[in-house]
Amino acid sequence: MKTTLGLAIMDKSQTVGRIFVAVSLVVFGVQHFLYGGFVAGLVPAFMPGRLFWAYFVGVAFLAAAAGILYEEMHGRRQPCWSDVFSFLGAPAHSEDRHAFARWK
């Protein structure tokens, strides 16, 4: 009985934590649109289209928040990001430890 109560409390705290993260991502995303000129000034000068990157990251923040909230509402994860990170990390786990440095 004590174990199931502890798991229930942990599930609720994880839900609250995910909601806080999603809300903060929404705020950050909206601020990227409201203060686009300022955020574009923070992008390194060697990157072309600085305002584009400011808005792109704003959209990415909003998409991440939507994904977190979608998972909370529907209880399932989309495997897309885990597949991407697995693909990018694959050369680091090969037998040749320097393959990642050469992989471009």
C-alpha positions, 0 to 999 in steps of 0.5 A, a space after each residue: 500500500 505504501 509503495 502505490 501511494 508513493 508512486 501516485 505522489 511521484 506521478 502527480 509531482 512529475 505531472 506538475 513539473 511537466 506543466 511548469 516546464 511547458 508553461 515556461 516554454 510558452 512564455 519563452 516562445 512568446 517573448 521571442 516574438 515580442 522581443 525579436 529584435 533583441 533576441 536577434 542581436 543575441 544570435 552570433 554575427 556569423 549566422 545569416 538571417 538572425 531574425 529568422 533564427 530568433 523566430 525559429 527558436 520561438 516556434 521551437 519553444 512553442 512546439 516543445 511546449 505543445 509536445 509536453 502538454 500533448 503527452 500529459 493529456 494523451 499519455 503517450 510519447 512520439 518517438 521522433 526526438 528519441 529517434 533523432 538523438 539515437 541517430 546523431 549519437 550512433 557514431 559516438 558508440 561505434 568501435 572507432 571512438 573518433 568516428 564522431 569527430 570525423 562524421 560531418 
